């Protein structure tokens, strides 16, 4: 199995844009508040403790994956993998609310 040679410190794409839009509130104030509450409930109730910690550091504390990895004592690739699994779980649940 070949290893990925290039690595980005941040996520890009529609999934990341969707989460950031919910958090920043580009929709109306009522919609933003409702979606933000749903997102926070999903983060608190459905993610593993490690996934929750990574999501909170990345989206709420604006840390990049390299810094998160150093803080948690894991590689950036492990952070990326946990972030990918967490985002997939978030969107599987949030698609019913969006």
C-alpha atoms as one frame of an Amber mdcrd trajectory, in Angstrom:
protein
   0.000   0.000   0.000   1.499   3.299  -1.033   1.642   6.235   1.321   0.314
   9.601   0.410   3.255  11.904  -0.194   1.622  15.302  -0.101  -0.287  16.440
   2.921  -2.449  19.446   3.627  -2.767  20.975   7.081  -6.394  21.937   6.521
  -9.510  20.417   5.051 -11.049  21.932   1.958 -14.142  21.149  -0.052 -17.893
  21.180   0.293 -17.987  19.257   3.572 -15.685  21.705   5.307 -17.518  24.683
   3.792 -20.826  23.290   5.060 -19.634  22.962   8.645 -18.038  26.412   8.581
 -21.227  27.953   7.134 -23.262  26.476   9.967 -20.803  27.737  12.564 -20.367
  31.196  11.028 -24.060  31.667  10.342 -24.384  32.641   6.684 -28.073  31.690
   6.875 -30.724  33.622   8.768 -30.245  34.040  12.524 -32.987  31.543  13.479
 -31.703  28.952  11.011 -28.125  29.488  12.159 -29.080  29.039  15.790 -31.074
  25.874  15.085 -28.337  24.275  12.964 -25.612  25.242  15.404 -27.539  23.654
  18.283 -28.087  20.473  16.277 -24.415  20.374  15.291 -23.275  20.781  18.898
 -25.666  18.061  20.094 -24.371  15.691  17.418 -20.772  16.484  18.328 -21.422
  15.884  22.042 -23.575  12.765  21.688 -22.430  10.886  18.603 -18.662  11.322
  18.303 -15.963   9.477  20.205 -14.083  11.535  22.798 -11.042  11.777  20.483
 -13.168  12.829  17.497 -14.983  15.384  19.636 -11.703  16.850  20.859 -10.278
  17.085  17.344 -13.433  18.676  15.912 -13.574  21.213  18.744  -9.907  22.158
  18.348 -10.138  22.412  14.569 -13.404  24.304  14.143 -13.795  26.197  17.421
 -10.161  26.968  18.278  -8.928  27.340  14.667  -5.997  24.992  15.113  -4.482
  23.178  12.142  -3.999  19.416  12.038  -0.245  19.558  12.655  -0.734  21.584
  15.846  -3.577  19.335  16.997  -1.395  16.290  16.394   1.432  17.768  18.470
  -0.955  18.669  21.302  -2.511  15.194  21.338   0.734  13.315  20.740  -0.354
  11.748  17.445   0.632  12.227  13.821  -1.162  14.699  11.571  -2.279  11.716
   9.505  -4.023  10.230  12.548  -5.724  13.590  13.148  -6.791  13.692   9.501
  -8.216  10.162   9.659 -10.157  10.874  12.863 -11.397  14.162  11.402 -12.583
  12.413   8.229 -14.493   9.780  10.196 -16.030  12.430  12.451 -17.104  14.616
   9.533 -18.655  11.645   7.777 -20.620  10.795  10.920 -21.679  14.445  11.311
 -22.977  14.678   7.770 -24.799  11.360   7.934 -26.814  12.772  10.804 -27.026
  16.444   9.734 -28.339  15.682   6.264 -31.759  15.165   7.849 -31.699  18.679
   9.303 -30.226  20.629   6.392
